[in-house]
Amino acid sequence: MSSDKELKEIFRKEFSNNPEKYYPSVMKDLGFKRHHCTNCGKNFWSISDRNKCGDASCSGGFLFINNTPAKHKMDYIQLWKNFSSIMEKQGYTPVKRVPIIARWRDDLFFVEASIDAFIPYVVNGEVEPPANPLVVPQLAVRFNDIDNVGITGSHNTCFIMAGQHAFYPPEKYKPNDYLQHLLKWFTDGMKIPINEIILHEDVWAGSGNFGPSIEVFSRGIELGNQVYMQYRSQEDGKYTDLPLKVLDMGLGYERNVWFSNATSTSYETTFPAVVKKLYSITGLKPDHDLVVKFLPFASFLNADEVDDINKVWHDIAKKIQTDVSILKETVMPLSAIYSIADHTRALLVAISDGGLPSNVGGGYNLRVILRRAMSLAEKYGWDIDFTNLCEEHARYLKPLFPELQENMKEVGEILENEKKKYEIAKQKSTAIIESSIKKDVDIKKLIALYDSHGIPPQLIVEEAKKKGMKIVLPDNFFALVTEKHRKAEKKAKHVMDVSGLPATEIRYYDLPYKTDINAKVLKIVDKNKVVLDRTIFYPESGGQESDTGLINNCKVLSVQRFGKVIVHSADKADFNEGDEVECKIDWPRRLQLSQHHTAVHVVNGAARAVLGKHIWQGGTHKSEEKATLDISHYEQLTDEQLLQIEKLANKTVRKSADISRNVMNRIDAEQKYGMLIYQGGVIPHKQLRIIEIPGAEYKDVEACGGTHLENTHEIGKIIIANSERIQDGVIRLIIVAGKAAEKYMEDQNKILTEIEEITGVKGENTVKVSAELFGLWKKSKKQAKSRHENIIGLANNFLDGILVEKIEGDIQALKNVSQTLSGNDKVIVLFGIKDKKINVFGSAGSATSIDIGKKIGETCAMLGGKGGGSKHVAQGFGIDFDKLDEVIERLKGNLRK
């Protein structure tokens, strides 16, 4: 099958040759005439005669600055009220946005467009939309053009895509109506004269689906894009009609606000309160006259589309008759302010919606924009409180998105934690940078250093500059860094062919406490894989291990689900297809699995109540022995926090609350409970099984297909046995409940008895003695780790095979380090400060021409001491601390001559 890009190219020509078949005919009815752009070759429609399409690159930039044709001026909040009002009058229902963390998708981390909220289930016809047709103020994020933010005037990482959507079968699908509805917004809502509107023909493609699209332009800027998703491509190069045709219109919300004002940059109309605050903090006073001259051409500085960005800067400076250095000195600090405004809003929204900056997955992109914002503030010496900026964003956006103010405490804690990590990364980066710039540093190396160590590229460039080296930082650096973290990887799954078999009748939900049932054998595959007409065996799913038991006298070892068919793997099958068999599950195992699964829900809810709303469930596993629960959190949990979570969880157990288990329509469930139901990830079904557990001080509601108990008291005691940080931003809790918790306590008592026997101490003193022993062990381990890290750091500091360094330690420590790092082609001289004396040790490999004994003798004499040794190994001491740094630098130069 062709890629999306190839599909667009294939069908662009066909659509262009048959516009009356593919594009809305209403354009002609409204007086629009078809033209061909003499600059880019694109076909477009306009009321008046034109030979240019109206794109900025063809028309000469943004021509609406200080000269907008829009007669209705609106601020950022007003625009949605007006847009939704006009669309509502035309039959569209306004609906609330979904979180930008796309937990219902297994192919995206973030919502990148308003249609993403309805992919795949609504678009493929499995689920009804919340309204039809509808409009939505959908917040979205994209990280593919970070480097353009703040410069081009129209790029953002976080933005509102005001979506206009309809989902209908072909006979009810009406593109002509949809385009007229949208045009009414521009002519009546923004009051743009219709002769100022230009409609571009284009093609959209995504995931094998495609269709024609109409882009709405005015005076150099695209204001919206209406896609008519109507076709599905085939392997033979042909295509078929989609059974459900979709209208996907994305309004450039920020651009519409900017266009209606046209007197400032889009960043000042998008973040008016925050930009004003940043002007005050930084003391920056924009040269508005120069900025107004620059803005029409700002779009030309798109780093993704320009081969020589410096040439573009010079071209723009020439057009507006100013010096290029003056232009950059004016624009770049402003772009830094606008980037910080944009990035902090993106972080506010993402963190509020359950995202967490980290070094993996989508969290990586959040960390990238945070560190980019921090490095921009450092570059210009601005002291900016990012949490305070987020609060300002939340206050301003309250009429649109009141939920953003609810999570400010956690947002602040997370940003502060990230700031500490950034400072630590910078401190650790010194030695790595020193080592790296000794060799050629290309773009791959810059990306690798950022990816692996979090080192901002600016630090490397600045350090190289100090040493007279020039490293060119690509204008699209952050786009290159983030692109590979855009999508989640899909894992291949083993699939068994069950075609032709009817759906298995599931009885483990409606008969959760029934241990046996009779069933008919429909199919036996590979001698031991059994398909029944109905079953009470729960298949492995959602991290819960499958039931085991018996089919007649054959042991059921595992159970799996393939589509709507459940397959039982047995040790043998002593029955035939068509036989009626007796099925009996291992009830103690089922009970324990149900206890662990329900306990995971309880602990997840308790963790969210104790730690904050940023807590989201990641992976889980439920076995007989234990359950594991991975939660998103920015730092390791303290013993006190673990105890709080455990106490609250057991308080829920003692509450003896009934556990609700209801099957609901997906849309109904989302509207009633929100996206929190997707704690367990993607559930590809129209109907969702909702598990609702009323906690002691919270309520946990999740879409879950696992086996659960009927009342919380059946869980028994819950123990959080351990916690560990399994990756950046993810903490794993080890949980035991029911019989497993009782066994855990028995095992702990046995361990305590053994410790008493080993230490010879009983009772409370056992803890004290054990703590002392553990302290000694921990100190020893820490010292060993510190030595290891120091040696690794020193290994990076060799230059031309020579290492001269000052470290802590006595003469024996210097010998140990030298022995670890030495080689036939290496020369090492180490200076160690200990007991008010300078210890000196040196070694020279057999392949070098250095007489290290002579060098050590001369060096120690300069330090007021003495030393010597053989040609290859020598040692000595000195006492003149004032001369030490000077002697070290002289020795480095001497050895390298």
C-alpha positions in Angstrom: 0.0 0.0 0.0 1.2 3.5 -0.8 2.4 5.8 1.9 0.2 8.9 2.8 2.6 11.1 1.0 2.5 9.0 -2.1 -1.3 8.9 -2.0 -1.4 12.6 -2.0 0.8 12.8 -5.0 -1.1 10.1 -6.9 -4.5 11.6 -6.4 -3.6 15.3 -6.5 -3.4 15.0 -10.3 -6.6 13.0 -10.7 -8.5 15.4 -8.4 -7.1 18.4 -10.2 -8.2 17.0 -13.6 -11.7 16.4 -12.3 -12.5 19.2 -9.9 -16.2 19.0 -10.5 -16.2 15.4 -9.3 -14.1 15.8 -6.2 -14.4 19.4 -4.9 -17.6 21.2 -3.7 -19.5 22.6 -6.6 -20.9 25.3 -4.3 -17.8 27.3 -4.9 -18.9 28.0 -8.5 -22.5 28.7 -7.3 -21.1 31.3 -4.9 -19.3 33.1 -7.7 -15.8 31.6 -7.2 -13.8 31.1 -10.3 -11.0 28.5 -10.7 -7.4 29.8 -11.3 -3.9 28.4 -11.6 -1.1 30.0 -9.6 1.7 31.1 -11.9 4.2 30.8 -9.0 3.6 27.4 -7.3 1.3 25.8 -9.9 -1.5 25.1 -7.4 -5.2 25.4 -8.4 -7.3 27.8 -6.4 -10.7 29.5 -6.4 -11.5 33.2 -5.9 -14.2 35.7 -6.6 -11.8 38.2 -8.3 -9.3 37.4 -11.0 -5.9 36.5 -9.7 -2.7 34.8 -11.0 -1.2 34.1 -7.5 -2.8 31.7 -5.0 -2.5 33.9 -2.0 0.0 31.7 0.0 2.6 33.8 1.8 5.4 32.4 -0.4 3.5 33.4 -3.5 1.9 36.6 -2.5 4.9 38.2 -0.8 4.3 37.3 2.8 1.6 38.1 5.4 -0.2 41.0 3.8 -2.8 41.4 6.6 -0.5 43.0 9.1 -2.0 46.4 10.0 -4.3 45.9 7.0 -6.7 43.1 7.8 -9.9 42.8 5.8 -11.7 41.3 8.9 -14.1 43.8 10.3 -14.7 41.9 13.6 -11.9 42.2 16.1 -11.8 39.4 18.7 -9.5 38.3 21.5 -8.5 34.8 22.2 -11.4 34.0 24.5 -14.1 35.7 22.4 -13.3 33.9 19.2 -14.5 30.5 20.4 -17.8 32.0 21.8 -18.4 33.5 18.4 -17.3 30.6 16.3 -19.4 28.0 18.3 -22.4 30.3 18.3 -22.4 30.7 14.5 -21.8 27.0 13.9 -24.5 26.0 16.5 -27.1 28.1 14.6 -26.2 25.9 11.5 -26.9 22.6 13.4 -23.5 21.9 15.0 -23.3 20.9 18.7 -20.3 22.3 20.6 -18.6 19.6 22.7 -15.8 19.6 25.2 -12.2 18.9 24.3 -10.5 15.6 25.2 -7.1 15.5 27.0 -4.1 15.9 24.8 -2.5 12.7 26.1 -4.0 10.2 23.7 -4.5 7.3 26.0 -7.1 5.7 23.8 -4.6 5.5 20.9 -1.8 3.0 20.5 -0.1 4.9 17.7 0.1 8.4 19.1 1.3 9.9 22.4 -0.5 13.2 21.9 -3.6 14.7 20.2 -2.1 16.4 17.1 -5.4 17.5 15.5 -9.1 17.7 16.5 -9.9 14.6 14.4 -7.6 12.5 16.6 -10.2 12.6 19.3 -12.4 10.4 17.1 -9.9 8.1 15.6 -10.2 5.1 15.3 -13.6 4.2 16.8 -15.8 7.0 15.6 -14.2 7.3 12.2 -14.4 3.6 11.5 -18.0 3.5 12.6 -17.6 1.4 15.7 -18.8 4.1 18.1 -21.3 7.0 17.7 -19.8 10.5 18.0 -20.8 12.6 21.1 -22.8 14.7 18.6 -23.2 14.8 14.8 -22.3 17.2 13.4 -20.2 18.9 16.1 -17.6 21.6 16.8 -14.9 21.3 19.4 -12.1 23.6 20.8 -9.5 20.9 20.8 -6.2 21.6 22.4 -3.4 19.8 20.5 0.4 19.7 20.5 3.0 19.1 17.8 6.7 18.9 18.2 7.8 18.6 14.6 8.6 22.4 14.1 9.8 23.5 17.6 12.5 25.6 16.0 10.0 27.7 14.1 8.1 28.7 17.3 8.6 32.4 18.1 10.1 33.3 14.7 7.6 32.7 11.9 4.8 34.4 13.7 2.4 31.4 13.2 4.0 28.3 14.7 3.1 26.9 18.1 3.8 23.6 19.9 0.4 23.9 21.7 -2.6 25.3 19.9 -6.3 25.1 19.6 -7.7 23.3 16.6 -11.3 24.4 16.4 -12.7 21.3 14.8 -15.8 21.1 12.5 -16.7 17.4 12.2 -19.4 15.3 10.7 -19.7 11.5 10.4 -22.2 10.2 7.9 -22.9 7.4 5.3 -22.5 8.5 1.7 -26.1 9.3 1.1 -26.2 11.8 4.0 -22.7 13.3 3.4 -22.9 16.9 2.1 -19.5 18.7 1.4 -21.3 21.6 -0.3 -23.2 22.4 3.0 -20.1 21.9 5.1 -18.1 24.5 3.0 -21.0 27.0 3.1 -21.2 26.6 6.9 -17.5 27.3 7.3 -17.6 30.3 4.9 -20.4 31.7 6.9 -18.0 31.9 9.9 -15.5 33.9 7.8 -18.0 36.2 6.2 -20.5 36.7 9.1 -18.3 35.8 12.1 -15.0 37.5 11.2 -16.8 39.8 8.7 -14.2 39.1 5.9 -15.5 40.2 2.5 -16.0 37.1 0.3 -13.7 38.6 -2.4 -10.9 38.5 0.2 -11.2 34.7 0.6 -9.2 32.3 -1.6 -9.9 28.6 -1.6 -7.0 26.2 -2.5 -7.5 22.7 -3.9 -5.5 20.1 -2.1 -5.4 16.4 -1.0 -5.2 14.9 2.5 -4.2 11.4 3.3 -3.8 9.5 6.6 -3.6 5.8 7.6 -4.6 4.7 4.1 -7.7 7.0 4.1 -7.7 10.1 1.9 -9.9 12.7 0.2 -9.9 16.1 -1.3 -9.5 19.2 0.9 -10.1 22.9 0.6 -7.7 25.3 2.3 -9.0 28.8 3.2 -6.6 31.6 2.7 -6.7 35.4 3.0 -3.9 37.9 2.5 -1.1 35.4 2.7 -2.2 33.2 5.7 -4.1 29.9 5.9 -7.1 30.3 8.2 -8.6 26.8 8.0 -8.5 23.5 6.1 -11.6 21.5 5.3 -10.9 17.8 4.5 -13.5 15.5 3.0 -12.3 12.1 4.1 -14.1 9.8 1.6 -11.9 7.1 0.2 -9.7 4.1 1.1 -6.7 3.1 -1.0 -6.2 -0.5 -2.2 -3.2 -2.6 -2.9 -3.8 -2.4 -6.7 -3.6 1.3 -6.7 -7.3 1.8 -6.9 -9.6 3.0 -4.2 -13.0 2.5 -2.7 -15.6 4.7 -1.0 -15.5 4.6 2.8 -18.7 3.3 4.4 -18.6 6.3 6.7 -17.5 9.6 5.2 -16.0 12.1 7.5 -15.7 15.9 7.5 -12.5 17.0 9.1 -12.1 20.7 9.3 -9.4 22.2 11.5 -9.6 26.0 12.1 -6.3 27.7 12.8 -7.6 29.2 16.0 -4.5 31.3 16.9 -4.2 32.5 13.3 -7.9 33.6 13.2 -7.4 35.6 16.4 -4.2 37.2 15.0 -5.9 37.9 11.6 -8.8 39.7 13.3 -6.4 42.0 15.2 -3.5 42.2 12.7 -1.6 44.8 14.7 0.8 42.5 16.6 2.4 39.1 16.4 0.2 36.0 16.8 2.0 35.4 20.1 0.8 38.6 21.6 -2.8 37.8 20.7 -2.5 34.2 21.8 -0.7 34.8 25.1 -1.5 38.5 25.9 -1.2 38.2 29.7 1.9 36.1 29.7 3.7 38.1 27.0 3.0 41.3 28.9 4.4 39.7 32.0 7.5 38.5 30.2 8.1 42.0 28.8 8.0 43.3 32.4 10.3 40.6 33.7 12.9 40.9 31.0 12.7 44.6 30.5 12.5 44.0 26.8 10.9 46.8 24.8 10.2 45.7 21.2 10.9 48.0 18.3 7.3 47.9 17.0 8.1 49.7 13.8 10.8 47.2 12.8 8.7 44.3 14.0 5.7 45.4 11.8 8.0 45.7 8.8 9.4 42.2 9.5 6.2 40.3 10.2 4.9 40.1 6.6 8.1 38.1 5.8 8.4 36.1 9.0 6.8 33.0 7.4 9.8 32.8 5.0 11.9 31.7 8.0 10.4 28.2 8.3 13.4 26.1 9.2 11.7 23.0 7.7 11.3 24.5 4.3 14.5 26.6 3.9 17.8 25.3 2.7 19.9 28.4 3.6 18.3 30.2 6.6 21.0 32.9 6.7 20.3 33.9 3.1 16.6 34.3 4.0 17.6 36.6 6.9 19.7 38.7 4.5 16.9 38.8 1.9 14.3 40.0 4.5 16.7 42.6 5.9 17.2 43.9 2.3 13.4 44.0 1.7 12.7 46.1 4.8 15.9 48.2 4.3 17.7 47.4 7.6 20.9 45.8 8.6 20.6 42.0 9.1 22.5 42.1 12.5 20.0 44.8 13.8 17.1 42.7 12.5 18.4 39.6 14.3 19.1 41.5 17.5 15.5 42.7 17.5 13.8 39.5 16.5 15.7 36.8 18.3 15.2 38.0 21.9 11.5 38.5 21.0 11.3 35.0 19.6 12.8 33.7 22.9 10.0 35.4 24.9 7.4 34.0 22.5 8.9 30.5 22.7 8.9 30.6 26.5 5.2 31.7 26.5 4.3 28.9 24.0 6.3 26.2 25.7 5.0 26.9 29.2 1.4 26.8 28.0 2.1 23.5 26.3 3.6 22.1 29.5 0.7 23.4 31.6 -1.8 21.6 29.3 0.2 18.4 29.0 0.9 18.0 32.7 -2.6 18.9 33.6 -3.9 16.3 31.3 -1.6 13.6 32.8 1.7 14.0 30.9 5.0 13.9 32.6 8.4 15.2 31.3 10.9 12.3 31.1 13.5 10.7 28.8 11.1 8.2 27.2 8.1 8.2 25.0 6.0 11.4 24.7 7.5 12.7 28.0 10.7 13.2 26.1 9.1 15.9 23.9 7.8 17.7 27.0 11.3 17.7 28.5 12.7 19.0 25.3 10.5 22.1 25.2 11.0 22.7 28.9 14.8 22.6 28.6 14.6 24.7 25.4 12.7 27.3 27.4 15.1 27.2 30.3 18.2 27.5 28.0 16.6 30.5 26.2 16.1 32.2 29.6 19.7 31.5 30.5 21.0 32.7 27.2 19.5 36.2 27.8 20.1 36.2 31.6 16.3 36.3 32.4 15.2 35.1 35.9 11.8 33.6 35.0 9.5 31.6 37.3 8.0 29.0 34.9 5.4 27.9 37.4 4.2 31.5 37.8 3.9 31.7 34.0 1.8 28.6 34.0 -0.5 30.1 36.6 -0.9 33.2 34.4 -1.8 31.0 31.4 -4.4 29.1 33.5 -6.0 32.3 34.8 -6.3 33.7 31.3 -7.7 30.5 29.8 -10.2 29.8 32.6 -13.3 30.9 30.5 -12.3 28.3 27.9 -10.6 25.6 30.0 -11.3 26.0 33.7 -9.8 22.5 34.4 -6.3 23.9 33.9 -6.4 25.7 37.2 -7.3 22.6 39.2 -3.8 21.0 38.9 -1.5 23.9 39.5 0.0 22.5 42.7 1.2 19.3 40.8 2.3 21.4 37.8 4.5 23.5 40.0 6.0 20.5 41.8 6.8 18.7 38.5 8.4 21.8 36.9 10.5 22.4 40.0 11.7 18.8 40.0 12.5 19.1 36.3 14.5 22.2 37.0 16.7 20.3 39.5 17.3 17.5 37.0 18.3 20.1 34.4 20.8 21.7 36.8 22.3 18.3 37.6 22.5 17.4 33.9 24.4 20.6 33.2 26.8 20.0 36.1 27.6 16.5 34.9 28.0 17.6 31.3 31.2 19.5 31.8 33.6 16.5 31.4 31.5 15.1 28.6 31.5 18.3 26.6 35.3 18.7 27.2 35.9 15.2 25.8 33.4 15.7 22.9 34.8 18.9 21.5 38.2 17.4 21.1 36.9 15.6 18.1 34.7 16.8 15.2 31.1 17.4 16.4 28.5 16.9 13.8 24.7 17.0 14.0 24.5 13.3 14.9 26.9 13.9 17.8 24.9 16.9 19.0 21.6 14.9 18.9 23.3 11.9 20.7 24.6 14.1 23.5 21.2 15.6 24.0 19.4 12.3 23.7 21.7 10.4 26.1 22.8 13.1 28.6 20.3 15.9 28.2 23.1 18.4 27.2 21.6 21.4 25.5 23.4 22.0 22.2 24.0 25.7 23.1 26.3 24.6 25.9 28.5 22.6 23.5 28.6 25.4 20.9 29.5 28.0 23.6 32.3 25.8 25.1 33.7 25.1 21.7 33.7 28.8 20.9 35.8 29.5 24.0 38.4 27.1 22.6 38.4 28.8 19.2 36.3 26.1 17.6 33.1 26.6 15.5 30.2 24.2 15.7 27.2 25.0 13.5 23.9 24.4 15.3 21.2 23.4 12.7 18.1 25.7 12.7 15.8 22.6 13.0 17.8 20.9 15.8 14.8 20.3 18.1 12.7 19.0 15.2 15.3 16.4 14.4 15.6 15.5 18.1 11.9 15.0 18.7 10.8 13.3 15.5 12.0 9.9 16.5 10.0 10.1 19.8 6.8 11.0 18.0 5.1 7.6 17.8 4.8 4.7 20.1 6.0 1.4 18.8 3.4 -1.3 18.2 4.5 -4.7 19.4 3.8 -7.7 17.1 1.4 -10.2 18.6 1.0 -13.9 17.9 -2.3 -14.4 16.1 -4.2 -17.7 15.7 -6.5 -18.2 12.8 -10.0 -18.5 14.2 -11.9 -17.5 11.0 -15.1 -19.3 10.5 -15.7 -19.9 14.2 -18.6 -18.2 16.1 -17.9 -15.8 19.0 -17.4 -17.6 22.3 -20.2 -17.1 24.8 -18.5 -15.4 27.8 -19.8 -16.5 31.2 -17.0 -15.3 33.6 -18.6 -11.9 33.9 -22.2 -12.8 34.6 -21.2 -15.9 36.7 -18.1 -14.5 38.5 -18.3 -17.0 41.4 -19.3 -20.1 39.4 -16.5 -22.7 39.3 -17.8 -25.2 36.8 -19.9 -25.3 33.6 -20.7 -27.6 30.7 -19.7 -26.6 27.2 -19.5 -28.0 23.7 -16.2 -28.5 21.9 -16.3 -26.6 18.6 -12.7 -27.0 17.4 -9.4 -28.6 18.4 -6.3 -27.1 16.9 -2.8 -28.6 17.0 -4.1 -31.5 19.2 -4.4 -29.4 22.4 -5.9 -26.0 21.6 -9.6 -26.1 22.4 -12.4 -23.8 21.3 -15.7 -24.1 23.2 -19.1 -22.7 22.5 -19.0 -21.0 25.9 -16.5 -20.6 28.7 -16.0 -19.4 32.3 -12.2 -19.5 31.8 -10.8 -15.9 31.9 -8.2 -15.4 29.1 -4.9 -13.6 29.6 -5.7 -9.9 29.2 -5.0 -6.4 30.7 -2.0 -7.7 32.5 -4.0 -10.4 34.3 -2.8 -14.0 33.9 -5.4 -16.4 32.6 -7.4 -18.9 34.6 -6.3 -22.5 34.8 -8.3 -25.7 35.6 -9.7 -28.7 33.9 -11.7 -29.6 30.8 -12.9 -33.1 31.8 -9.6 -34.5 33.1 -7.3 -32.4 30.9 -5.4 -29.6 32.5 -6.0 -26.2 31.1 -2.5 -24.5 31.2 -3.4 -21.1 29.6 -6.3 -19.3 27.9 -6.1 -16.6 25.2 -8.5 -14.5 23.3 -8.3 -14.0 19.5 -10.9 -11.5 18.4 -14.2 -12.8 19.7 -12.9 -16.4 20.1 -11.4 -17.8 23.3 -8.8 -20.6 22.9 -7.9 -23.0 25.8 -4.4 -24.5 25.7 -4.5 -27.9 27.5 -1.8 -30.5 28.2 -3.9 -32.9 26.0 -7.4 -33.3 24.6 -9.0 -36.7 25.3 -12.3 -35.6 23.8 -13.5 -34.9 20.3 -15.0 -32.0 18.4 -18.8 -32.0 19.1 -18.4 -33.5 22.5 -20.0 -31.9 25.6 -17.3 -31.4 28.3 -17.2 -30.3 31.9 -15.1 -27.2 32.6 -13.9 -26.4 36.0 -11.6 -23.5 37.0 -9.0 -23.4 39.7 -11.1 -21.3 42.1 -8.3 -20.4 44.6 -6.2 -19.1 41.7 -9.2 -17.1 40.3 -10.0 -15.6 43.7 -6.3 -14.6 44.2 -6.1 -13.0 40.7 -9.4 -11.2 41.3 -8.1 -9.9 44.7 -4.8 -8.7 43.1 -6.6 -7.1 40.2 -9.1 -5.3 42.4 -6.3 -4.3 44.8 -4.4 -2.7 41.8 -7.5 -0.5 41.1 -7.7 0.5 44.8 -4.0 1.3 45.1 -4.0 3.3 41.9 -6.9 5.4 43.2 -5.2 5.8 46.5 -2.0 6.9 44.9 -3.8 9.5 42.8 -5.5 10.8 46.0 -2.2 11.0 47.9 0.3 12.1 45.2 -1.9 14.1 42.8 -3.9 14.0 39.6 -0.8 13.5 37.4 -0.8 9.9 38.6 -1.7 7.6 35.7 -1.5 3.8 35.5 1.0 2.4 33.1 1.7 -1.3 32.8 0.3 -3.8 35.3 0.7 -7.5 35.9 -1.4 -9.7 38.1 -0.3 -13.2 39.1 -1.1 -15.4 42.1 2.1 -14.4 43.9 1.8 -10.6 43.5 0.6 -7.7 41.4 2.7 -4.9 39.9 1.4 -1.4 39.2 3.4 1.1 37.2 2.4 4.7 37.9 3.6 8.0 36.4 5.5 10.0 39.0 8.5 12.4 38.7 10.6 11.0 41.6 11.0 7.9 43.8 8.4 7.5 46.5 9.4 8.0 50.1 8.6 5.5 52.8 6.1 8.0 54.2 4.3 8.3 50.9 4.1 4.5 50.4 2.7 4.2 53.9 0.0 6.9 53.2 -1.1 5.1 50.0 -1.2 1.7 51.7 -3.2 3.1 54.7 -5.7 4.7 52.4 -6.0 1.6 50.3 -6.8 -0.5 53.4 -9.2 2.1 54.6 -11.1 1.4 51.3 -11.0 -2.3 52.0 -12.4 -1.8 55.5 -15.2 0.4 54.0 -16.8 -2.8 52.7 -18.1 -0.9 49.7 -19.9 -2.7 46.8 -17.9 -2.7 43.6 -20.0 -1.6 40.5 -19.4 -3.5 37.3 -21.5 -2.1 34.4 -21.2 -2.3 30.6 -21.7 1.1 28.9 -21.6 2.7 25.5 -18.1 4.1 25.0 -19.3 7.7 24.4 -21.7 7.6 27.4 -18.9 6.3 29.6 -16.5 9.1 28.4 -19.0 11.8 28.9 -20.0 10.6 32.4 -16.5 9.8 33.7 -14.0 11.5 31.4 -10.8 10.0 30.0 -9.7 8.8 33.4 -11.5 5.5 32.5 -8.5 4.7 30.3 -6.0 4.1 33.1 -5.3 0.7 31.7 -4.7 2.0 28.1 -6.4 1.3 24.8 -9.6 -0.7 24.8 -10.8 -1.3 21.2 -14.5 -1.9 21.9 -17.7 0.0 21.3 -19.0 -1.2 24.7 -16.9 -0.7 27.8 -17.0 -2.6 31.1 -16.7 0.1 33.7 -15.4 -0.9 37.2 -16.3 1.7 39.8 -14.8 1.4 43.3 -15.9 4.0 45.9 -12.7 4.5 47.9 -12.4 5.9 51.4 -11.5 9.4 50.2 -11.7 9.0 46.4 -13.4 7.1 43.7 -11.6 4.9 41.1 -13.4 4.4 37.8 -11.8 2.5 35.0 -12.7 0.7 31.8 -11.4 -2.8 32.5 -12.1 -6.3 31.3 -10.5 -8.2 34.2 -12.2 -10.3 36.9 -13.1 -8.4 40.0 -14.7 -8.9 43.4 -18.1 -7.8 44.4 -17.1 -6.0 47.6 -13.9 -4.3 48.8 -13.7 -6.4 52.0 -13.1 -9.5 49.9 -9.7 -8.1 48.9 -8.4 -8.8 52.4 -5.3 -6.9 53.5 -3.3 -4.9 51.0 0.5 -4.6 51.4 2.8 -2.5 49.2 5.8 -4.7 49.5 8.2 -2.6 47.5 8.6 0.3 45.0 11.2 0.9 42.4 11.9 3.4 39.7 11.9 1.3 36.5 12.4 4.3 34.1 12.4 8.0 34.2 9.0 9.1 35.3 7.6 5.6 36.1 7.5 4.0 39.5 6.6 0.3 40.0 4.7 -0.7 43.1 4.8 -4.4 44.2 1.4 -5.3 45.7 0.2 -8.3 47.6 -3.4 -8.9 48.8 -5.6 -11.6 50.3 -3.7 -15.0 50.9 -0.6 -13.6 49.1 -0.5 -10.8 51.7 -0.8 -13.4 54.6 2.1 -15.4 53.0 4.2 -12.2 52.6 3.8 -11.4 56.3 4.7 -15.0 57.3 7.8 -14.8 55.1 8.8 -11.4 56.7 8.5 -13.0 60.1 10.8 -15.8 59.1 13.3 -13.3 57.8 13.2 -11.4 61.1 13.8 -14.6 63.0 16.8 -15.4 60.9 18.2 -11.9 61.4 17.8 -12.3 65.2 19.7 -15.6 65.0 22.5 -14.1 62.9 23.0 -10.9 65.0 22.3 -12.6 68.3 20.0 -9.7 69.2 16.2 -9.9 69.7 13.3 -7.5 69.7 13.7 -3.8 69.0 17.5 -4.0 69.2 17.5 -6.2 66.0 16.3 -3.2 64.0 19.1 -1.0 65.4 21.9 -3.4 64.8 20.6 -4.2 61.3 20.4 -0.5 60.5 24.0 0.0 61.6 25.2 -2.9 59.5 23.2 -1.7 56.5 24.7 1.8 57.0 28.2 0.5 56.8 27.4 -1.6 53.7 25.7 1.4 52.0 28.6 3.7 52.8 31.1 1.2 51.3 29.0 0.8 48.2 28.6 4.5 47.8 32.4 5.0 48.0 32.9 2.3 45.4 30.4 3.9 43.0 32.0 7.3 43.5 35.4 5.9 42.6 33.9 4.2 39.5 32.3 7.4 38.3 35.5 9.4 38.8 37.5 7.0 36.8 34.9 7.1 33.9 35.1 10.9 34.0 38.9 10.9 33.9 38.9 8.4 31.0 37.0 11.0 28.9 39.7 13.6 29.6 42.6 12.1 27.6 44.0 14.4 24.9 46.4 12.8 22.4 47.0 10.0 24.8 48.0 12.3 27.7 46.1 12.8 31.0 47.2 15.3 33.6 44.6 15.7 36.4 44.2 16.9 40.0 42.0 14.5 42.1 41.4 13.6 45.7 43.3 10.8 47.3 46.6 9.6 48.8 49.5 8.0 46.8 47.8 4.6 46.8 44.6 6.0 45.4 46.6 7.7 42.6 48.3 4.3 41.8 45.0 2.5 41.6 43.5 5.1 39.2 46.6 5.1 37.1 46.7 1.3 36.9 43.1 1.3 35.7 43.6 3.9 33.0 47.1 3.1 31.8 48.0 1.7 28.4 51.1 1.2 26.2 50.4 4.4 24.3 49.3 6.6 27.3 51.0 9.0 29.7 49.3 9.7 33.0 50.3 12.2 35.8 48.0 12.5 38.8 48.2 15.0 41.6 46.4 14.1 44.9 45.8 16.3 47.8 45.9 14.5 51.2 47.0 15.4 54.7 48.4 18.9 53.7 50.6 17.3 51.1 50.6 17.1 47.3 51.0 13.5 46.2 52.3 12.9 42.7 52.2 9.7 40.6 53.0 9.2 37.0 53.2 6.4 34.4 54.3 6.2 30.8 53.5 3.3 28.4 56.2 1.4 26.6 55.1 2.8 23.3 55.7 6.4 24.4 59.0 8.4 24.4 58.4 10.1 27.7 60.8 9.4 30.7 58.3 9.7 33.4 60.8 9.4 36.2 62.6 12.5 35.0 59.4 14.4 34.5 58.1 13.6 38.0 61.4 14.6 39.6 61.3 18.0 37.8 57.7 18.6 38.7 58.0 17.7 42.4 61.1 20.1 42.6 59.0 23.0 41.3 56.4 22.2 44.0 59.1 22.4 46.8 59.4 18.6 47.2 61.1 15.7 45.4 60.4 12.6 43.5 61.6 10.2 40.9 61.4 6.6 39.5 61.9 4.6 36.4 61.2 5.6 32.8 57.8 4.1 33.0 56.6 4.6 36.7 57.5 7.3 39.2 56.1 9.1 42.3 56.9 12.0 44.6 55.4 14.8 46.6 55.3 18.6 46.8 54.3 21.2 49.4 53.8 24.5 47.5 50.0 24.6 46.9 50.1 28.1 45.5 52.1 26.9 42.5 50.1 23.7 41.8 47.8 25.0 39.1 50.6 26.7 37.3 52.8 23.6 37.4 50.0 21.4 36.1 49.4 23.7 33.1 53.1 23.9 32.4 53.4 20.1 32.6 50.5 19.6 30.1 52.2 21.9 27.6 55.5 20.2 28.1 54.3 16.7 27.7 52.4 17.6 24.4 55.4 19.2 22.7 
